[in-house]
């Protein structure tokens, strides 16, 4: 049976895992091995295989639960981005060689796991040492920084590009508050997954992407 581990123990395993993946990602994207979209898709698949394997082999219950919540939610997160690209027309996904789901490259179905799982690690570590309020603050601040950087860097790879929206220093303004809300809601879902009924966690996995979609539409209306 997987054991419950404290945040320092989790961090000691998550940091090498994500450090190794970061080195791999930089190496793969820096070398012209194949089309960029296929490289990104391969990296997404590797990450989503490596994380549960590490979790099971190290009996890391926290890592396993975090991935098990994030992975299916990441698939559903295709829907908000699909809405932005197909309905609002506020974002486009260049054809970089990856297969598509509608207007979405297939790699986006696993990309959100890579983006949000490290933030959950930060939250757990901070909560263990400084308490719940500090953890949510840390997730909010680190999430805002991460997504600001991602929105700025994505067109250069390219992964996606904003279209016809208000920009500040190359970042689409309307997405930041919804992404902040997404980080906070996801951390609450993950941190409580062990003690709440499983059906409630499944409900949260389904509900949060639609919450995010609604926040995006509202934010676009006023800030886009």
C-alpha positions in Angstrom: 0.0 0.0 0.0 1.3 3.5 -0.8 2.3 5.4 2.2 1.5 9.0 3.0 4.6 11.1 2.9 5.3 14.6 4.2 6.0 17.6 2.0 9.8 17.6 2.4 9.9 13.9 1.3 7.7 14.7 -1.6 9.9 17.7 -2.6 13.0 15.6 -2.4 11.7 13.3 -5.1 9.7 15.9 -7.2 12.7 18.2 -7.7 15.0 15.7 -9.3 12.1 14.4 -11.4 11.2 17.8 -12.7 14.9 18.9 -13.0 15.6 15.9 -15.2 12.5 16.5 -17.3 13.4 20.2 -17.8 16.9 19.2 -19.1 15.3 16.7 -21.4 12.8 19.2 -22.7 15.4 21.9 -23.4 17.6 19.3 -25.2 14.8 17.9 -27.3 13.4 21.3 -28.3 16.9 22.7 -29.1 17.7 19.9 -31.5 15.9 19.7 -34.9 15.0 16.0 -34.5 11.5 16.3 -35.9 8.7 18.8 -36.2 8.2 20.8 -33.0 4.6 19.6 -32.4 5.7 16.0 -32.4 8.6 16.8 -30.1 6.2 18.5 -27.7 3.8 15.6 -27.9 6.6 13.1 -27.1 7.6 15.2 -24.1 4.1 15.3 -22.8 3.7 11.5 -23.1 7.0 10.9 -21.4 6.1 13.2 -18.5 2.7 11.6 -18.0 4.3 8.1 -18.0 7.3 9.0 -15.8 5.3 10.7 -13.0 3.0 7.8 -12.1 5.9 5.3 -12.4 8.0 7.3 -10.0 5.1 7.7 -7.7 4.4 3.9 -7.6 8.0 2.8 -7.3 8.7 5.3 -4.5 5.4 4.6 -2.7 4.7 8.3 -3.0 1.0 8.6 -2.3 1.0 12.4 -2.6 2.6 12.4 -6.0 0.3 9.6 -7.2 -2.9 11.5 -6.0 -1.7 14.7 -7.5 -1.1 13.2 -10.9 -4.3 11.1 -10.8 -6.3 14.3 -10.3 -4.3 16.4 -12.7 -4.1 14.0 -15.7 -7.9 13.6 -16.4 -8.4 17.3 -15.7 -5.7 18.2 -18.2 -7.7 16.3 -20.9 -10.8 18.3 -20.1 -8.8 21.5 -20.2 -8.8 21.1 -24.0 -12.4 22.4 -24.0 -11.7 25.9 -22.7 -8.8 26.3 -25.2 -10.9 24.9 -28.0 -13.6 27.5 -27.1 -11.0 30.3 -27.2 -9.7 29.3 -30.6 -12.8 28.1 -32.4 -15.5 30.5 -30.9 -13.8 33.6 -29.6 -10.9 33.5 -32.0 -8.6 35.0 -29.3 -5.9 32.4 -29.7 -4.5 30.2 -32.5 -2.4 27.1 -32.4 0.1 26.9 -35.3 0.4 23.7 -37.2 3.7 22.4 -35.9 3.2 18.7 -36.9 1.2 17.3 -34.0 -2.2 15.6 -34.6 -5.2 17.9 -33.9 -8.4 17.6 -31.8 -10.6 20.1 -33.6 -8.6 23.3 -33.5 -6.3 22.0 -30.7 -3.0 20.2 -31.0 -3.2 16.8 -29.3 -0.3 17.7 -26.9 -2.5 20.2 -25.1 -4.5 17.3 -23.6 -1.5 16.6 -21.4 0.2 20.0 -21.2 -1.8 21.2 -18.2 -0.5 18.4 -16.0 3.1 19.6 -16.7 2.1 23.2 -15.9 0.1 22.7 -12.7 1.7 19.7 -11.0 4.9 21.6 -9.9 2.6 24.3 -8.4 1.0 21.6 -6.3 4.5 20.6 -5.1 5.2 24.2 -4.0 1.9 24.4 -2.2 2.5 21.2 -0.3 5.9 22.3 0.8 4.8 25.7 1.9 1.7 24.3 3.7 3.9 21.9 5.7 6.1 24.6 7.0 4.0 27.8 7.1 0.3 26.7 7.0 -2.7 26.7 4.7 -3.0 30.4 4.0 0.7 30.7 3.1 0.3 27.7 0.8 -2.5 29.2 -1.2 -0.6 32.5 -1.4 2.5 30.7 -2.7 0.4 28.8 -5.3 -1.2 32.0 -6.4 2.0 33.9 -6.7 4.0 31.1 -8.3 1.1 30.3 -10.6 0.8 33.8 -11.8 4.5 34.0 -12.5 4.6 30.7 -14.3 1.6 31.4 -16.6 2.8 34.9 -17.3 6.1 33.4 -18.4 4.3 30.7 -20.4 2.1 33.2 -22.2 5.2 35.3 -23.1 7.3 32.3 -24.3 4.6 30.2 -26.1 4.6 32.1 -29.4 8.4 31.8 -29.7 8.4 27.9 -29.6 5.6 28.2 -31.1 2.8 26.5 -29.1 0.1 29.1 -29.3 -0.4 32.8 -30.2 -2.9 35.3 -29.0 -5.0 37.0 -31.6 -6.7 40.5 -31.5 -6.6 40.9 -27.7 -5.1 43.4 -25.3 -1.5 42.7 -24.6 1.0 44.0 -22.0 4.7 43.2 -22.7 3.6 40.3 -25.1 1.2 38.8 -22.6 -2.6 38.5 -23.2 -4.1 40.3 -20.2 -7.5 38.6 -20.1 -6.1 35.1 -19.4 -4.2 35.9 -16.2 -7.0 36.2 -13.6 -8.7 33.0 -14.9 -5.3 31.2 -14.7 -4.9 32.5 -11.2 -8.3 31.1 -10.2 -7.4 27.8 -11.9 -4.3 27.4 -9.8 -6.1 28.1 -6.5 -9.1 25.8 -7.3 -6.8 23.0 -8.4 -4.7 23.2 -5.3 -7.8 23.0 -3.1 -9.0 20.0 -5.1 -5.7 18.2 -4.9 -5.0 18.9 -1.2 -8.4 17.5 -0.1 -8.5 14.5 -2.5 -7.4 12.0 0.2 -10.1 12.9 2.7 -13.1 13.7 0.6 -15.4 11.1 -1.1 -14.0 10.0 -4.5 -17.1 11.1 -6.3 -16.6 14.6 -5.0 -13.1 14.7 -6.4 -14.3 13.4 -9.7 -16.9 16.2 -9.7 -14.2 18.7 -9.1 -12.1 17.3 -11.9 -15.1 17.9 -14.2 -16.2 21.2 -12.8 -12.9 23.1 -12.7 -12.3 23.2 -16.4 -15.8 24.6 -16.9 -15.2 27.1 -14.2 -12.1 28.1 -16.0 -13.9 28.4 -19.3 -16.5 30.7 -17.7 -13.8 32.9 -16.1 -12.1 33.2 -19.5 -15.2 34.2 -21.3 -16.0 36.8 -18.6 -12.5 38.1 -18.5 -12.4 38.4 -22.3 -15.6 40.4 -22.2 -14.1 43.1 -20.0 -10.4 42.8 -20.6 -10.0 41.2 -24.0 
